[in-house]
Amino acid sequence: MKLLPESFYRRLVTRIQTALDAERLDGLLLLDVPNVIYASGFFHVPSERPLGFYIPRSGEPAFFVPLLEQENVAHTWVKDIRTYFEYPGETHPVEWMVAESGAARLGIDALSHEVFRRLGENVVLSPIVEQMRWVKEPEEIAFIEKASSYADYCLEYIRDHAADIISDGGTELDILRACVSATAAKMKAEVGEIFKLRGGSVVGTVHSGPRAALPHGSPIERRPQPGEPMIAGIGASVGGYHAESGATFIVGDPRGDQMRCLHAAAACDAAAVRALRPGETCARVNEAALGVLRDYGLGDAIRHRIGHGMGLQGHEGPWLAPGDQTLLVPGMVFSNEPGIYRPGVDGYRTINSMLVTEGAARVTSRFLEQHPPEARIIVL
């Protein structure tokens, strides 16, 4: 796979300029890193030195960057590059950017309150680009689908190799290291260096037993024990775009109501997929899904929403959560994360990546469908 071409970013800039005209803005200054990457394709590591991408209502965009980034930005398709020396400077870099833009009425995507107060009434905060990012272009969806396949592969590795690792005395950390290493090698061989963009190719967690009751548990030097659930949550990134896949395995023979919990999570997942339709609100999708867990008598074990948006960020808007009344439209991508958490006892979570289409939602991660609950038992 290759990085997105100049034509892709020029298409986005044209769309942004159309939106600026409708908002009666003379230009838009992007400071938030994911927004800059989205509109320009310049992948970079942020620092305290502000880096801005300026889009005028008409004409060519420009980069406003610290001097030490000049050569890096020069490799992009943007030709208008203007620099300031250092931060904080006698004039704050953002104040310099605002003046440099020459816009009579300027939109900015993200700003501290302190700086905002100093910029005057002709500067307004604008969510134009953040909300554009919610709806993915076909090229972005292709990256997300590829990332989903690698998150699935990481789970396949756990399913195929965890028994041997545990039998040899291996820990949660050993399992995670092995699956991540195997997946990263596969990604490098198949998609090349672009899999490294934006902070790594594949990340995850493996945590088991009573610690599975931690929604944000992390792996430790603990050997999963027979009769315990083991949660594996995997995130992968290709070309800077994220997807997730996750499963709860049972180590050894299932006990008590463990299989019932896995089936409850599967029913919850299915309910979210059914509800994810154009015109529905994010909040109603969340309620339709979590209502299934309540029907199973597991309402007290719910600790979080059903999902979040994904794209250039692993977590981004909109949110499948209470209070988010955003209407779904085709091209939105979300996680689907049924979670059952019983402190001091156990926990169960599965993860799918879902795409809103014109009709039924498309699930881009395939592990859970290909391996139903009975196929997630790790036989020691």
C-alpha positions as CSV (number, residue, x, y, z in Angstrom):
1,M,0.0,0.0,0.0
2,K,1.1,3.6,-0.6
3,L,0.5,6.8,1.2
4,L,-2.4,9.0,0.1
5,P,-1.5,11.1,-2.9
6,E,-1.5,14.9,-3.3
7,S,-4.8,14.7,-5.2
8,F,-6.5,13.3,-2.1
9,Y,-5.4,16.3,0.0
10,R,-6.2,18.8,-2.6
11,R,-9.7,17.4,-2.8
12,L,-10.0,17.8,1.0
13,V,-8.7,21.4,0.9
14,T,-11.3,22.2,-1.8
15,R,-14.1,20.8,0.4
16,I,-12.8,22.8,3.3
17,Q,-12.7,26.0,1.3
18,T,-16.3,25.4,0.2
19,A,-17.2,25.1,3.9
20,L,-15.3,28.3,4.7
21,D,-17.3,30.2,2.1
22,A,-20.6,29.0,3.7
23,E,-19.3,30.0,7.2
24,R,-18.2,33.4,5.9
25,L,-14.6,32.8,7.0
26,D,-11.7,34.2,5.1
27,G,-9.5,31.3,6.2
28,L,-8.9,28.4,8.6
29,L,-5.9,27.8,10.7
30,L,-5.4,24.2,11.8
31,L,-3.3,23.6,14.9
32,D,-4.7,20.3,16.3
33,V,-2.2,17.6,15.1
34,P,-4.8,15.1,13.7
35,N,-6.5,17.9,11.8
36,V,-3.2,19.1,10.3
37,I,-2.4,15.5,9.3
38,Y,-5.9,15.0,7.8
39,A,-5.8,18.1,5.6
40,S,-2.1,18.1,4.6
41,G,-0.7,14.6,5.0
42,F,2.2,15.9,7.1
43,F,2.8,13.2,9.7
44,H,4.8,14.7,12.5
45,V,5.6,14.4,16.2
46,P,4.1,17.4,18.1
47,S,6.1,19.5,20.5
48,E,5.5,22.7,22.5
49,R,6.3,24.6,19.3
50,P,2.9,25.2,17.5
51,L,2.7,24.1,13.9
52,G,-0.1,25.5,11.8
53,F,-1.7,24.6,8.4
54,Y,-3.5,27.6,6.9
55,I,-6.2,27.2,4.4
56,P,-7.5,30.4,2.8
57,R,-11.0,30.6,1.4
58,S,-9.5,30.6,-2.1
59,G,-6.0,29.9,-3.3
60,E,-3.1,27.7,-2.1
61,P,-2.7,26.6,1.6
62,A,0.4,27.4,3.6
63,F,2.4,25.9,6.5
64,F,3.3,28.1,9.4
65,V,6.1,26.1,11.2
66,P,9.0,26.5,13.6
67,L,12.3,26.9,11.7
68,L,13.5,23.5,12.8
69,E,10.7,21.8,10.9
70,Q,11.4,23.7,7.6
71,E,13.1,20.8,5.8
72,N,10.6,18.2,7.0
73,V,7.6,20.3,5.7
74,A,9.5,20.9,2.4
75,H,8.9,17.2,1.5
76,T,5.2,17.7,1.4
77,W,3.1,18.9,-1.6
78,V,2.6,22.3,0.0
79,K,4.9,25.0,-1.5
80,D,4.1,28.0,0.7
81,I,6.2,27.5,3.9
82,R,6.7,30.3,6.4
83,T,8.7,29.9,9.6
84,Y,9.2,31.5,13.0
85,F,12.3,31.1,15.1
86,E,11.3,29.7,18.5
87,Y,8.7,29.2,21.2
88,P,7.5,31.1,23.2
89,G,9.1,34.0,21.4
90,E,8.6,37.7,21.9
91,T,5.4,37.3,19.9
92,H,3.5,34.1,20.6
93,P,3.7,31.8,17.5
94,V,-0.1,31.6,17.1
95,E,-0.4,35.4,17.2
96,W,2.3,35.5,14.5
97,M,0.3,32.9,12.4
98,V,-2.9,34.9,12.7
99,A,-1.2,38.0,11.5
100,E,0.6,36.1,8.7
101,S,-2.7,34.7,7.4
102,G,-4.0,38.2,6.6
103,A,-7.6,36.9,7.2
104,A,-10.1,39.5,8.3
105,R,-12.3,36.7,9.8
106,L,-10.3,33.6,10.8
107,G,-11.4,30.2,12.0
108,I,-9.1,28.2,14.3
109,D,-9.7,24.6,15.3
110,A,-8.1,24.4,18.7
111,L,-6.7,27.0,21.0
112,S,-5.9,27.6,24.7
113,H,-8.1,30.1,26.4
114,E,-5.2,32.3,27.3
115,V,-4.1,32.7,23.6
116,F,-7.7,33.0,22.4
117,R,-8.3,36.0,24.6
118,R,-5.4,37.8,23.0
119,L,-6.5,37.3,19.4
120,G,-9.5,39.6,19.1
121,E,-13.1,39.2,18.1
122,N,-12.3,38.4,14.4
123,V,-11.0,35.0,15.4
124,V,-13.6,32.2,16.0
125,L,-13.2,28.6,17.0
126,S,-14.3,26.3,14.1
127,P,-15.0,22.5,14.2
128,I,-15.2,22.3,10.4
129,V,-12.3,19.9,9.9
130,E,-12.9,17.7,13.0
131,Q,-16.5,17.1,11.8
132,M,-15.3,16.4,8.3
133,R,-13.0,13.7,9.7
134,W,-16.0,11.9,11.1
135,V,-17.0,10.7,7.6
136,K,-14.2,8.8,6.0
137,E,-13.3,8.9,2.3
138,P,-13.0,5.6,0.4
139,E,-9.2,5.8,0.6
140,E,-9.3,6.2,4.4
141,I,-11.7,3.2,4.7
142,A,-9.3,1.1,2.7
143,F,-6.6,1.8,5.3
144,I,-9.1,1.1,8.1
145,E,-10.1,-2.3,6.6
146,K,-6.5,-3.3,6.2
147,A,-5.8,-2.3,9.8
148,S,-8.7,-4.4,10.9
149,S,-7.3,-7.4,9.2
150,Y,-4.0,-7.1,11.2
151,A,-5.8,-6.6,14.5
152,D,-7.7,-9.9,13.6
153,Y,-4.4,-11.6,12.8
154,C,-3.0,-10.7,16.2
155,L,-6.0,-12.4,17.9
156,E,-5.5,-15.4,15.6
157,Y,-2.0,-15.7,16.9
158,I,-3.2,-15.6,20.5
159,R,-5.8,-18.3,19.7
160,D,-3.2,-20.5,18.0
161,H,-0.2,-20.0,20.4
162,A,-1.4,-18.9,23.8
163,A,-1.9,-22.5,25.1
164,D,1.8,-23.3,24.4
165,I,3.0,-20.1,25.9
166,I,0.9,-20.6,29.1
167,S,1.9,-24.3,29.4
168,D,5.6,-23.2,29.2
169,G,5.0,-20.8,32.1
170,G,4.4,-17.7,30.0
171,T,2.7,-14.6,31.3
172,E,0.2,-12.1,30.0
173,L,3.2,-10.0,28.9
174,D,4.8,-12.9,27.1
175,I,1.6,-13.6,25.2
176,L,1.3,-9.9,24.2
177,R,4.9,-9.6,23.1
178,A,4.6,-12.7,20.9
179,C,1.4,-11.7,19.1
180,V,2.5,-8.1,18.6
181,S,5.9,-9.1,17.3
182,A,4.4,-11.6,14.8
183,T,1.8,-9.1,13.6
184,A,4.3,-6.3,13.2
185,A,6.5,-8.5,11.1
186,K,3.6,-9.5,8.9
187,M,2.6,-5.8,8.5
188,K,6.1,-4.7,7.6
189,A,6.4,-7.4,4.9
190,E,3.0,-6.6,3.4
191,V,2.5,-2.9,3.6
192,G,6.1,-1.6,4.1
193,E,7.1,1.3,6.2
194,I,3.7,3.1,6.1
195,F,2.6,0.8,8.9
196,K,4.8,2.8,11.3
197,L,3.1,6.1,10.9
198,R,1.5,7.8,14.0
199,G,3.0,5.9,16.9
200,G,3.4,2.3,15.8
201,S,1.7,-0.4,13.9
202,V,0.0,-2.6,16.5
203,V,-0.7,-2.3,20.2
204,G,-2.8,-4.1,22.7
205,T,-3.4,-5.6,26.1
206,V,-3.8,-9.1,27.6
207,H,-5.1,-9.3,31.1
208,S,-6.7,-12.3,32.8
209,G,-8.6,-13.6,35.9
210,P,-9.9,-11.1,38.4
211,R,-7.9,-8.4,36.6
212,A,-10.1,-8.8,33.6
213,A,-12.6,-6.8,35.6
214,L,-10.5,-3.7,34.9
215,P,-11.8,-1.9,31.8
216,H,-8.4,-0.4,31.2
217,G,-6.3,-3.3,32.5
218,S,-2.8,-3.7,31.3
219,P,-0.6,-6.9,31.1
220,I,1.7,-7.9,33.9
221,E,4.0,-10.8,34.7
222,R,1.1,-13.0,35.6
223,R,0.4,-16.4,34.2
224,P,-3.3,-16.9,33.2
225,Q,-4.8,-19.8,35.2
226,P,-7.1,-22.6,34.1
227,G,-10.8,-21.6,34.4
228,E,-10.1,-17.9,34.0
229,P,-11.2,-15.4,31.3
230,M,-8.4,-13.7,29.4
231,I,-9.2,-10.4,27.6
232,A,-7.1,-9.5,24.5
233,G,-7.8,-6.1,23.0
234,I,-5.8,-5.2,19.8
235,G,-5.4,-1.9,17.9
236,A,-3.7,-1.7,14.6
237,S,-2.7,1.2,12.4
238,V,-2.0,1.3,8.6
239,G,-1.1,4.6,6.9
240,G,-2.0,6.4,10.1
241,Y,-5.6,5.0,10.3
242,H,-6.7,2.9,13.2
243,A,-9.0,-0.1,13.7
244,E,-9.6,-2.5,16.6
245,S,-10.5,-6.1,17.2
246,G,-10.7,-7.9,20.6
247,A,-11.9,-11.1,22.2
248,T,-12.2,-12.7,25.6
249,F,-10.8,-16.2,25.7
250,I,-11.5,-18.9,28.4
251,V,-8.3,-20.6,29.6
252,G,-9.0,-24.3,30.0
253,D,-12.6,-25.6,30.6
254,P,-15.3,-23.0,31.1
255,R,-16.7,-22.6,34.6
256,G,-19.9,-21.1,36.1
257,D,-21.6,-18.6,33.8
258,Q,-18.5,-17.8,31.7
259,M,-20.1,-19.0,28.4
260,R,-23.3,-17.1,29.2
261,C,-21.3,-13.9,29.6
262,L,-19.6,-14.5,26.3
263,H,-23.0,-15.1,24.6
264,A,-24.3,-11.9,26.3
265,A,-21.4,-9.9,24.8
266,A,-22.1,-11.5,21.4
267,A,-25.8,-10.5,21.5
268,C,-24.8,-7.0,22.6
269,D,-22.4,-6.7,19.7
270,A,-25.0,-7.9,17.3
271,A,-27.5,-5.4,18.6
272,A,-25.1,-2.5,18.0
273,V,-24.4,-3.7,14.4
274,R,-28.2,-3.8,13.7
275,A,-28.8,-0.4,15.2
276,L,-25.9,1.3,13.3
277,R,-27.9,2.7,10.4
278,P,-28.0,6.1,8.7
279,G,-30.3,8.6,10.4
280,E,-30.0,6.9,13.8
281,T,-28.3,8.8,16.6
282,C,-25.2,7.7,18.3
283,A,-26.9,7.7,21.7
284,R,-29.7,5.4,20.5
285,V,-27.1,2.9,19.1
286,N,-25.5,2.8,22.6
287,E,-28.8,2.2,24.3
288,A,-29.9,-0.5,21.9
289,A,-26.6,-2.4,22.5
290,L,-26.3,-2.0,26.3
291,G,-30.0,-2.8,26.8
292,V,-29.1,-6.3,25.8
293,L,-26.7,-6.7,28.6
294,R,-29.4,-5.4,31.0
295,D,-31.8,-8.0,29.6
296,Y,-29.2,-10.6,30.5
297,G,-29.3,-9.3,34.1
298,L,-25.8,-7.8,33.7
299,G,-26.7,-4.1,34.1
300,D,-24.6,-3.7,37.2
301,A,-21.5,-4.9,35.3
302,I,-21.6,-2.2,32.6
303,R,-18.8,0.3,33.1
304,H,-18.6,2.2,29.8
305,R,-20.3,3.2,26.5
306,I,-20.6,0.8,23.6
307,G,-18.1,2.5,21.3
308,H,-16.2,5.5,19.9
309,G,-15.2,6.9,16.5
310,M,-11.9,5.8,14.9
311,G,-9.7,7.2,12.2
312,L,-6.5,9.1,12.5
313,Q,-7.0,8.8,16.2
314,G,-7.8,5.6,18.0
315,H,-10.5,7.5,19.9
316,E,-12.2,10.3,18.2
317,G,-15.7,11.7,17.8
318,P,-18.5,11.1,17.4
319,W,-19.2,8.8,20.4
320,L,-21.7,5.8,20.7
321,A,-22.5,7.0,24.2
322,P,-25.3,8.7,26.2
323,G,-25.8,12.3,25.2
324,D,-24.3,12.2,21.7
325,Q,-27.1,13.1,19.4
326,T,-25.0,13.1,16.2
327,L,-26.9,11.5,13.3
328,L,-25.1,8.6,11.6
329,V,-24.2,8.9,8.0
330,P,-22.4,6.5,5.6
331,G,-18.6,6.6,6.1
332,M,-18.5,6.9,9.8
333,V,-16.4,4.3,11.6
334,F,-16.9,3.1,15.2
335,S,-15.6,0.5,17.7
336,N,-18.2,-1.9,19.2
337,E,-17.1,-2.9,22.7
338,P,-19.5,-4.8,24.9
339,G,-18.0,-5.0,28.3
340,I,-19.0,-7.0,31.4
341,Y,-16.9,-6.2,34.5
342,R,-17.4,-7.8,37.9
343,P,-14.8,-6.4,40.3
344,G,-12.7,-8.9,42.2
345,V,-14.3,-11.8,40.1
346,D,-13.8,-11.5,36.3
347,G,-14.5,-9.5,33.2
348,Y,-15.4,-10.0,29.5
349,R,-15.0,-7.6,26.6
350,T,-15.1,-8.0,22.8
351,I,-14.3,-5.5,20.2
352,N,-15.3,-5.0,16.6
353,S,-14.8,-2.2,14.1
354,M,-17.9,-1.1,12.3
355,L,-18.6,1.0,9.2
356,V,-21.8,2.9,8.6
357,T,-23.1,2.2,5.0
358,E,-26.2,3.1,3.1
359,G,-27.8,0.0,4.4
360,A,-26.7,-2.5,7.1
361,A,-23.5,-1.8,8.9
362,R,-20.3,-3.5,7.7
363,V,-18.1,-5.1,10.3
364,T,-14.5,-4.7,9.1
365,S,-13.0,-6.9,11.8
366,R,-13.8,-10.6,11.3
367,F,-12.3,-12.5,14.2
368,L,-15.5,-12.6,16.4
369,E,-17.7,-13.8,13.5
370,Q,-15.2,-16.5,12.4
371,H,-14.7,-17.6,16.0
372,P,-17.9,-17.8,18.0
373,P,-17.7,-18.1,21.8
374,E,-17.3,-21.9,21.8
375,A,-14.2,-21.4,19.6
376,R,-12.5,-19.0,22.0
377,I,-11.5,-21.7,24.5
378,I,-7.8,-22.1,25.0
379,V,-7.2,-25.8,25.6
380,L,-4.2,-26.5,27.8
